[in-house]
Structures are given as structure tokens and as C-alpha cells.
Amino acid sequence: MDRRVEIVNQAIKLANRFYQQHGYVSREGFKFWLSPHPQERLMFEMACAAFDFLKGTEVMDIVNELEEEGLL
């Protein structure tokens, strides 16, 4: 599997954990960044910020690359 896809999947899992801490549940693999709901988008933004801080990556740049390549 493409390492970039793994990074995005990990960020999605982290966003889902944040979401669960607020009492909600999402579908597995839910693309939080595409949601019209501001809280769902915020959960992914928080996950990206945490992941970027800890891993030194730019998750949204990876998301954009993969979407352009048709891999997400």
C-alpha cells in the first residue's frame, strides 16, 4: 500500500477518535475533510494538526496529491 494512503488512513482514525470523544461515531474510512458539517471537518483538522506536529508531515497536502491521482 502507498505510504501516503496509510498516513491519510491514520489521520482519519485519529479524527474518528476525536469525534468519539464528543459522543459521535462515523463510518470507517469517512472522509472528514469532504463533510459539510463544521464539527466533522474540525475533527480532521485537529487530527492533521496533531499528526503534522508529531510526524512532521502535511496531511492535507498528501490528501490533495492522492485525490489528484485518483487514489482517494
ABEGO torsion letter per residue (X at the ends): XBAAAAAAAAAAAAAAAAAAAAGBBBBBGBBAAABABAAAAAAAAAAAAAAAAAAGBBAAAAAAAAAAAGAX
